[in-house]
Amino acid sequence: MAIIAKPNTPFADPMFTIGVATSSFQIEGDATNRERSIWDTFCEQSGKIQDNSNGLIACDHVNRWQEDIEIIGSLNVDAYRFSVSWPRVMKADGTVNQAGLAFYINMLDALKNKGIKAYVTLYHWDLPQFLEDKGGWLNRETAHAFVKYVNVVTEAFGDRVFSYATLNEPFCSAYLGYEIGVHAPGKVGKEYGKKAIHHLLLAHGLAMPVIRKNAPQAECGIVLNFTPFYPASESVEDRAATQLVHEHFNNWYIQPIIEGKYPALLESLPEAYKPVIEQNDMEIISQPIDFLGVNYYTRAVVKDNGTEDPDQLPPPDGCETTAMGWEVYPQGLTDLLVQLHRDYKLPPVIITENGLASDDVLENGRIDDTQRLRYLQSHMDAVSDAAAQGVKLAGYFVWSLLDNFEWALGYEKRFGIVYVDYKTQKRTPKASAFALQKMLSERKK
């Protein structure tokens, strides 16, 4: 089965960036040469990780990065999106781990030598534990600590980076980590989530001018994850519930960045749930961005239940689902992009993550991940449909390059287009990797 860059779509345009993506904690390992992160602590807590695993070795990428860069180069991609580990760069005493910086600089130089653009995410959830000990994202000072870290990184990286994203999916950091507690640091309480996201967005805003000063050639933006929500019926109640969920889980994250304000429902929140918004905070958060990164995996159907927390229903009977149990719904990506385009004055949009977990099996040296092939083609088509409706799209990244540590699910879910045997660390490209390689080779002819 092939992946096709269809004519007259963004994927056939050589100026449209196509790449693969990873994140630091999920692949790097080498935990002895960095500070502890909140995920190290979370993994040590009983019952938090489904298979009781951790990220101490992961894909051993720190020791195998040259092999991984060779794999990336063989795929014919335009770009590689990866994140920098804050605990690998900054020490608890405030000094810089020069060896940690050198690891990334060597990788950036190798990418540059192969003509692969570097898309660097500065925060992908692995907050240093020494900052969590002081309150983490509930402490406004963490935003200022982020700026110091960003200054160190962007100054050291110089002109090696094509694109910087300040944060990846702050929804997951704030809501999953500080409100419902299924991600690190595992705090539970509605009084925490909105406070954490405000400080995360403040960190984004404070870091933007630092990046522009140190890397004036690089584009700067942020990566948000979105779920398009659909009412379970056309009843007034279900439609209102759907809008409420959309405000909480989508608009709460993008509206401050694009428009400098939170959704109007802020005023109806109990005082204990509201973030502390200081003078000029919203101006800092809403300065212009060069791109908006959009991560998409699935949709959700919403049903009113008479509370402020409407039900998000399981996938419909008979629909195709991934190994995560998520509905395969490419139309949701088109609908989401068109809705964002309609509701906001957007910069160019990059699909910074899109992919699926499947039950991949290595047989006779091959992995025929046909579901992933279908998923990628259908979602590329969905992106093209959105472009045809006026959405300005600049790139698409497959999640992920490697099978890796899938956060609270450990190593049981495989998102990679490259299979990783965690016992031997052998990498084996899957059918999807070869299909992507072939598509991109033909596009370059």
Buried (B, 14 or more C-beta within 10 A) or exposed (E): EEBBBEEEBBBBBEEBBBBBBBBBBBBBBBBEEBBBBBBBBBBEEEEBBBEEBBBEBBBBBBEBBEBBBEBBBEBBBBBBBBBBBBBBBBBEEEEBBEEBBEBBBEBBEBBBEBEBBBBBBBBBBBBBBBBBBEEBBBBBEBBEBBBBBBBBBBEBBEEBBBBBBBBBBBBBBBBBBBBBBBBBBBBEEBBBBBBBBBBBBBBBBBBBEBBBEBBEEBBBBBBBBBBBBBBBEEEEBBBBBBBBBBBBBBBBBBBBBBBBEBBEBBEEBEEEBBBEBEEEBBEBBBBEBBBBBBBBBBBBBBBBEEEEEBBBEEBEEEEEBBBBEBBBBBBBBBBBBBBBBEBBEBBBBBBBBBBBBBEBEEEEEBBBBEBBBBBBBBBBBBBBBBBEEEBBBBBBBBBBBBBBBBBBBBBEBBBBBBBBEBEEBEBBBBBBBBBBBBBBEEBEE
